[in-house]
Amino acid sequence: MVDEHHAVLPDAAVQAWLVPGRRDGVYVDATFGRGGHSRRLLQALDAQARLVVFDKDAAAIRVAHALQQEDGRVTVVHGGFGGLAEALAAHGIDAIDGILFDLGVSSPQLDDAARGFSFMREGPLDMRMDTREGPTAAQWLHTADLDEIKEVIAAYGEERFAFKIAKAIVARRESGPLRTTRELAELVAGAVGTREKGQHPATRSFQAIRIHINRELAELAHALAAVLSLLATGGRLAVISFHSLEDRMVKQFIAAAARPGAALARLPIAEKDMPPPLLRALGRIRPDAQECQRNPRARSAVLRVAERTAAPLRPGDVQAVVARLGLPAPLRPVRRRGGRGR
Ligand SMILES: C[S@@+](CC[C@H](N)C(=O)[O-])C[C@H]1O[C@@H](n2cnc3c(N)ncnc32)[C@H](O)[C@@H]1O
């Protein structure tokens, strides 16, 4: 196994993340991976700067600790970026200049069959980024009810055949638990009616189950809310997403924070009394054809960048922005389900 991850959009991401004129600031890498982006940022930072790096994955954290040994500006947090504000507070940090999220799984995670992320490699059905906690995919698939499995596969996989797949999984359980990636991939392939060009029929279901097991979108929503309070004036938010659910959440978040008064637009409120923008969108960047050829993982990547304005946060601002995120069904506070007594 090659323990390597090619950082996506390396130059554009670092340019987006680093605030011009603040080479001595406090920066966060929310998804350290193998540190491709972090190393580049460190090259651009002054000796007084700080870089706090997060990852859920023990192998990523080993690499981060090795970097910390070499570079005293680095602080390592083994944990989810959902706990961003609390973890930074524990290190005495209540304001940051820039944060980068490079979402999803890394190449070493996909390449290691023992982690169970890939339907291409036979391995235990695990899929946890942080192997210290939570059920494995196999455990969840063995205990979740039909509705929950269907909802997760439909919402996080945007899979048309979610119900058929969930039914096949529940029926299969009667003859014993699903244990391996290939068992699941074959079961899903049997349940999916049509084939999408160039895509394995289990792609969407694997993505959905991984997102659910790692609470990926819940953590992202939580972290984005924290970023509004943490970013200093002029501070940068840079997010690289790899699928539409993540990108939609980031786009809606930036739009809601850039126009916090949009929900009030129809009310008779004078312009001067409208809440001021909290973020300014700085753009959306896609990798060019050359990068996609060199690094196929880059093909679906989208980098969005925003900058914190000088407007102070008022009570209720963060909640108002979060309320405008179009959360997928499993994350909505009140579930819309048919039937009596639910
Ligand atoms: C695409 S890789 C990042 C690669 C990195 N930018 C580099 O250049 O090497 C994503 C990493 O984020 C981690 N990760 C994903 N979601 C996370 C979360 N909610 N909290 C902390 N780490 C997370 C994964 O374990 C993985 O190592």
Ligand as a Chemical Component Dictionary entry (heavy atoms), coordinates in Angstrom:
data_LIG
# 
_chem_comp.id                   LIG 
_chem_comp.type                 NON-POLYMER 
_chem_comp.pdbx_formal_charge   0 
_chem_comp.three_letter_code    LIG 
# 
loop_
_chem_comp_atom.comp_id 
_chem_comp_atom.atom_id 
_chem_comp_atom.alt_atom_id 
_chem_comp_atom.type_symbol 
_chem_comp_atom.charge 
_chem_comp_atom.model_Cartn_x 
_chem_comp_atom.model_Cartn_y 
_chem_comp_atom.model_Cartn_z 
_chem_comp_atom.pdbx_ordinal 
LIG C1  C1  C 0  -9.300  14.491 1.635  1  
LIG S1  S1  S 1  -8.398  14.088 3.052  2  
LIG C2  C2  C 0  -7.428  15.503 3.396  3  
LIG C3  C3  C 0  -6.116  15.526 2.692  4  
LIG C4  C4  C 0  -5.201  16.647 3.099  5  
LIG N1  N1  N 0  -5.707  17.948 2.752  6  
LIG C5  C5  C 0  -3.814  16.440 2.513  7  
LIG O1  O1  O 0  -3.355  17.317 1.766  8  
LIG O2  O2  O -1 -3.195  15.423 2.791  9  
LIG C6  C6  C 0  -9.611  14.192 4.295  10 
LIG C7  C7  C 0  -9.128  13.873 5.697  11 
LIG O3  O3  O 0  -10.059 14.455 6.605  12 
LIG C8  C8  C 0  -10.346 13.568 7.626  13 
LIG N2  N2  N 0  -11.701 13.902 8.059  14 
LIG C9  C9  C 0  -12.847 13.783 7.358  15 
LIG N3  N3  N 0  -13.885 14.231 8.065  16 
LIG C10 C10 C 0  -13.383 14.673 9.250  17 
LIG C11 C11 C 0  -13.956 15.263 10.412 18 
LIG N4  N4  N 0  -15.270 15.463 10.519 19 
LIG N5  N5  N 0  -13.130 15.619 11.407 20 
LIG C12 C12 C 0  -11.787 15.413 11.314 21 
LIG N6  N6  N 0  -11.197 14.843 10.258 22 
LIG C13 C13 C 0  -11.984 14.472 9.230  23 
LIG C14 C14 C 0  -10.193 12.192 7.049  24 
LIG O4  O4  O 0  -9.872  11.265 8.059  25 
LIG C15 C15 C 0  -9.055  12.398 6.043  26 
LIG O5  O5  O 0  -7.818  12.094 6.631  27 
# 
loop_
_chem_comp_bond.comp_id 
_chem_comp_bond.atom_id_1 
_chem_comp_bond.atom_id_2 
_chem_comp_bond.value_order 
_chem_comp_bond.pdbx_ordinal 
LIG C1  S1  SING 1  
LIG S1  C2  SING 2  
LIG S1  C6  SING 3  
LIG C2  C3  SING 4  
LIG C3  C4  SING 5  
LIG C4  N1  SING 6  
LIG C4  C5  SING 7  
LIG C5  O1  DOUB 8  
LIG C5  O2  SING 9  
LIG C6  C7  SING 10 
LIG C7  O3  SING 11 
LIG C7  C15 SING 12 
LIG O3  C8  SING 13 
LIG C8  N2  SING 14 
LIG C8  C14 SING 15 
LIG N2  C9  SING 16 
LIG N2  C13 SING 17 
LIG C9  N3  DOUB 18 
LIG N3  C10 SING 19 
LIG C10 C11 SING 20 
LIG C10 C13 DOUB 21 
LIG C11 N4  SING 22 
LIG C11 N5  DOUB 23 
LIG N5  C12 SING 24 
LIG C12 N6  DOUB 25 
LIG N6  C13 SING 26 
LIG C14 O4  SING 27 
LIG C14 C15 SING 28 
LIG C15 O5  SING 29 
# 
